[in-house]
Amino acid sequence: MQLNTILLISGGATQALQLLASLSLLILLHEFGHFFFARLFKTRVEKFYLFFDFLFPFSGLLNFSLFKKKVGDTEYGIGWFPLGGYVKISGMVDESMDKDQMAQPPQPWEYRSKKAWQRLFIMLGGIIMNVLVAMVIYVIMFAGWGEEYLPTQNAKYGIMVDSTAQSIGLQNGDKVVSVDGKPVERFNKIVGEIIFSEAKTIQVDRNGQSVNVPIPEGTIRKIIKSRRVGFIAPRIPAVVDEVVKGSFAEKAGIKANDSVIAINGQPVTYLDEFDAIKKANVGKEASITILRNHSQLMQFNGLKLQQDKLANFQFKSYDAFLKLDTIKYTVPQALAKGFSHTFEQFGNYWRQFRLLFTSKEIKASESLGGIVSFGKLFSPVFSWYDFLSLTAFVSIILAFMNLLPIPGLDGGYVIFLIYEIITRRKVSEKVMERATTVGLVLLLGLMLYANGLDIFRLFKK
């Protein structure tokens, strides 16, 4: 088995394990939020489950658990159907659709006997918990690691562009000045700003000249379709970082910190130039000229150019050449920053979600994804920083999605409760049952659609 295949399998397993750990933790904490407020208001919780112990959303089908244990009035367990989790609260129309219990007179310990404002907190408990979890993670990250980013103005070599960026008129070496006339302080926010604001122009410095690059209709759709990979990146010199053990490059004598300055006599300075020549000569043997220790020229012949950079050697990343800004936070500062950053991320996700309905360029079939898309968000190489950062963001996504006014989600129940508080008229249990059934079937359809898109993309490749 080739090294790059082994790395691919290993990376995929690491992503899958991170996804499982992150979602399991967040689901448990979300359900604990409901559990906490239910117990606070002396409401009985009959079940607390990670994953479903039935074929969601059909509560009467394939009912069994991988593990269960009853403590007091509550049965704690792990279900076999790994899509979410739930708490079964006495006297509530929920995923379990226990109509027999609802046919009995309300009991003091039941959800339906509690005041509307108490029921509202019980329903918002999961969302509140997800927001708090994100906030706590961000506080830990800001206090422990601080914040490191590349200021746009520090991308001194300009940008590297992919085919989409090139097609609209951007060039390798351009220095981004602004988007729609507004400066973007952090380099990694440029693409997001183009998408979220549906920008019309990018202003760049090209060889000392100011150039206004229009963004034609359809560009944002192409960026989204490519999963935002590679539109622009900081331009950097082609300097070797690590040589793959056992590769031809290692046997030939190429070492870390060697600078590639030519391939087959064609000059190379930057990584994009290396990639362009390599792309035109994939599978062919090449002569590579190296500059070692800024003074020693060396030439390596017969090196086969392969599509995967890992096949021979990896190049240094942009932080080896460009000055990053680092912000350190005291604990009080981290608390304030964690709070503000959580709601900033929540707002960013709202902007992204809204584009599904307001933008002509963004198609649900190209933007939505299921469990595979979620898994690919995690890094194939584990690091606590990346794992915590993504877990916090996924927690925000779960809070946002559960807030949507769809029956079967927390937001659907919240709408009914707000109606009750305003009108002082309780929504009938029959209406709740029917709305919940429709909502659960709708959710199942959306899950099947999103995961079906993932499967289609895998086969399309």
N, C-alpha and C positions, 0 to 999 in steps of 0.2 A: 504494500500500500504506500502511495506517495505521501511525502510530508505534508503537502498542502491539503490533501484529503483528510489526514489525521487531524490537522489543525481545524478543519471545517467541522468535523464530527465533534471534536472536543469543545470548540466554541459554541456549537449548537446546543450541546448538553449543558454547558454553563449558562447559556441564555435561558434554557427551559427550567433549570433549577432556580434561577433568580426569579423568573416569572412566577413559579409555584410558591416560592417563599414569600414574595412580595404580596401577591393576591391573597394568599391564605391569611397572612397577618392582617391585611387591610379589611378583609371580609369579617374576620373575627372581631376586630375592633369596631367595625361598623355595627355589627349585630350587638356588641356589648353596649354601644350607645343606646340602642332601643331597650336592652335589658336593664341598664342602669336607671333610666327614667321610669320604666315600668315598676321596678322594685321600689324606687323612691316614692312613688305614689301608691305603694301597696297593691300592685296589680300582679296577679299570678302569671308566671312565665312557665308554660308547660314543656317547651322544647327550646334548646339552643344548639343549632347545628351548623357546622362547617360543611358546605356542599349539601345537596338535597338527598334525602332518603326516599325519593320517589322520582319518577320520570317527569321532570319539570316541563310544562306547567300542570300535568295531569296527576293530581295528588293521590289518586287511587290506584295508580299503576306502578308495579315493580317496587313495592315498599320494603326496603331493607337497608340496614346500616352496616358500615364497616366496623364501627365501634359505637357503643352507647353505655351510659352509666347514669342512673338516677340518683340525684342528690336533693333531698327535700322534695319540693313539688316539681322540680325541673329535671328533664332528661337531657343530658349533654351527649352529643354524638358527632360522628363523622359520617356523612352520607356517601353514596357511591357515585352520584351524578355531579361531576366537578364544575358546576356553573353557578357560583354564588354560594349563598347560605341563608339561613333564616332563623328567627325566633318566633315561636308560636305563643302568642299572648292570649290568655283566656278571654273569650267574649269579643273577639275581633275577626272581621272578615279579612283573611290574608291568603298567602300562597297555599295553605293547607285546605282551604275551602271547606271547613268543618261546619256543615249546615245543621247537623244534629244538635250541636252545642248551641247554635244561634236560635234554635227553635224553643229553647228553655227560657224561663224568666231570668232577667239579669241578676247576677249575684254581686255582692259588695266587692269581691276581689277581681271582678271582670273589668276589662277595658271599657266596655259600653256603659258601665255605671259611673265612670269617672267624669269629672267636669271637662268641658270642651278644651279649656286651656291646658289641662293636664294631658289630655289625649294628644294635643298639638305638640307638646314637648316630647312625648313618647315617640311620635312619628318623626320628629326632627332630630331625635337622638343620634341616629346613625350618621346623618349629614353633619351634625355638630361635631361628632367624634372624628370624622374624616378630615374636617377642616383643622381641628385641634392637632391631629396626628401630623398633618403636613406642616403646621406651624412649629410644632416641637422639633421635627426633623430639621427644618430650616434653621431654627435657633441653634441646634447642636452643630450643624454644618458651618454656620457663620462664626460661632464661638470657637470651634475646633480648627477649621481650615481657613477661615476668612473668605475672601472673595478675590479671584484672580481672573483677569480678562484681558483681551487684546484691544487696546484703543484703536479705532479705525485709522487714526492719523499715524499710528506706529507701524502700519503695514508698509514699510519703506520700499519694498520691491514691487508694490502694487498687488494685483490680483491674478490668479489663474482662473481661466474660464472653461466651462464645458461647452458642448455643441449648442445648447439652448442659449446660453449667454452670448456666445459668438454670433449666433444667428440674428440677434437684435442689435449687434454693432459694438458690443464690448470686446476689448482686446486684452490679451495677456500683457501685464505691466501697467494697465490703467490703475489709477488711484481713486477710489471712491471718495467723493466730497460730500454728496448729499443724495437723498431720495425725495423726489418732488420738492426740491429746494430746502428740505429740512435735514440738517446734519444728523447722522446716526453715530452716537459716541462709541458704541461697542461693535466691533466687527461682526460678531456672531449674531447680531440682531438685524443685520442688513436685509437678509433674505426674508426674515419674518416680517419686517416692516414693508417690504415690497408686496408680500402676500396679503397681510392683514389690512393694509390701507389701499389695496388694489392700485398701487402706484402707476403713474403714467410716464414718468421720466426718471433717469438716473444721471446725476451730474458727476463727471470724472475729470481728473487731471491726466492728460495724455501728453507725455513729453513736454510738460510745462504749459500746455495749452488747455483751456477750459472747454470741455466738450459735453453737450447735452445729448444723452442717448435716449430716444423714445422707447417705451415699452409697448410693443404692439399687442392688440387683443389676441388672446390665446396663450401668451407667454406664461401667465400665472398658472394656467391649467397644465402646461408642460412641466413646470417646476413641481407642482403637487403630484402629478402623475409619476414623476421620477423619484418620488418620496423625498424631495428636497436635497438629494445627494449631489454635491459637486457643482451647483450652478456657479458659485464663485468660491474661491478659497484663497488664503494668503499665499502669495507667490514666494517661493523659497529656493535657495541654491540646491543643486543635486549633490548632496553630501551623504555618504553611506553611514548608517547608524549601526546596523547589525548584519552580519553575514550568516546566512543559514548554514548550519553544520551539515557537512557531507555534500554540500552543493558544489557545482563546478567552480563557482566564484571563490569559494574557500580554498579548494584545491589549487586554483590558479594563483592565489596569493592576495586577492583583494581583501582589504582590512577596513575596520571601522574608521571613520573620519577621512577616508579617501574621498576626493572630489572628482566626480565624473566631468571631464571637460570636452570629450568628443566621442562620437560613435561613428565608425567607418569614415573618419575624417570630417564628419559634420560637427561643428562647434556646439557645445552644450554648456550652458551656465545654470539654467534653472530647471526645476523638476518637470515643468510642463514641456520644456524642449526635449528632455529625455523621453517623456511619455509619448510625444508625437513621433519621434524617430522609432521608438520601440514598436508602437502600434503599426507602423508601416513595414516593420521587418519581423513581426512575430513568427517564431519557428525557424528563423534563419540564424546562421552563425554570424557573429559580429566581432569587430575589433574595437575594444573600448580603451580609451586613453584616460589615465588617472593622474591627478596631481596629489602627491603625498607630502605632508608636512610643509605645504605652501612652496615647495622648491623642487621636489623630485618628480620628474615625469616618468610614467610607466605605461606600457602598452600590453594589453591582454588580448590574445587572439583566440578564436574558436569558441567564444562564450555565446551560448544559445540564448536568444531573447525569448522570454516566455511572458504570457499575458499576466500571470500572477507575480507580483513583485516578490512575494515570499519564496518563489522558486529559486532565487539566488541571493538577494539581499534586500533589506529594508532601508529606506532613507530617513533621515532625521525629520522630526516634525517642526512646525513653525516656531514653537517656543524655544528652540535652540538658536534661532537667529533674530527673533523679534522681541522687543521689550514689552513685557506684560506689566500691567498695573495690578498691584496687590493691596487690598484693603483689609486691615486687621480690626476685629471688633472686640470690645470688652463685653462682658456678659449682659449688662443693661443695654448696650448698643445692639447686641445680637438679638435680644428679645424684641426690640423695636423693629429691627430689620426683618426678623423672621415673620412678624405680624404683617408688615407692609408688603413683603415679598409674596406671602401667601395670597393676599387679595389681588396683587398685581398678576400673578399666575392665573388666578381664577378669572380675572378680566380678560387676559390673553386667550384663555380657552373659550370664553364666551364669544370673543371676536372671531375665532376660528370656526366655531360651531355655527354662528350666524351666517357666515359666508356660504354654507350649504344651501341656504334658502334665499339669499340676496344676490349672490354673484352668478353672472352668466357663464363664468369660466370654470367654476368648480363643480364637478359632477360627483354625486354620492358614490357611484360605481368605481370612481378612481381615488376617492379620498377615504372612504370607510374601510375598516379592516376588523378582523376578528382576533382570535387568540394567537394566531401566527404573527400578525402585525404587531401585537402587543409584545410578544416574545422578542422580536427583532429590535425593539427599542432598547433592550438591555445589551450591555457590552459583552462580546464574546470572551473578554478577559476581565475577570472579576476584580473590582476595586470597591472598597466601602463607600468612597465618595460618590462614584457613579451610581451604585446601588441605592444609596439613601436619597440621592437627588431624584432619581426616577421614581422611587417608591413614594416620595412626597408628591410628585406631580401626578402619579396615578391615583393617589388619595384624593387629590383635587378633582380629577376627572370623575371618580366615583361619587363624590359629593355633588358635583354638577349634574351628572346623569340622573342621580336619584332625586334631584330637585325638580326634574322635568314633570309637568302636570299630566302624567300618564297613569291611569288607574293600574294598580299593581306595583308601581313605584311609590316611594315615600311622598313624592311631590303630588301624586294623584290624591292620596289621603289628605294631604295638607290643604288642597283646594276645597275638598268637601268640608273640612273642619273650619276653614276660614269662612265659607258660606254659612255654616251653622252659627259661628260666633257673630257674624254680621246680621243675619236674619232671625237668629234665635229659633230656627227651625232645623231639626235634625234630619239629615238625609236618610231615607228609609233603608233598612237592611237589604231589601230586595234589589233596590237600585244599586247599592254598594256591591252586592254579589254579582249582578250582571255586568257592571262596569269593570269590576276586578277580573272577571272571566275574559272579557273583551281585551282588557289591558294586558293580561298574561299571555294570551294568544298572540297579540301584537308584538309583545317583547320576544316571544319565541320566534316569530317570523323575522324580526330584525336580527336576532342572533344567527339564525340560519342563513340569512342573506349576507351578513358581514363575514361569517366564516366560510360561506360558499365563495365569496370573492377572493378570500385568501387561497382557497384550494384551486380556483381558476387561475390565479396568478402563478402558483407553483407549477401547474401543468403547462401554462403558457410559456414559461421559461424553457 
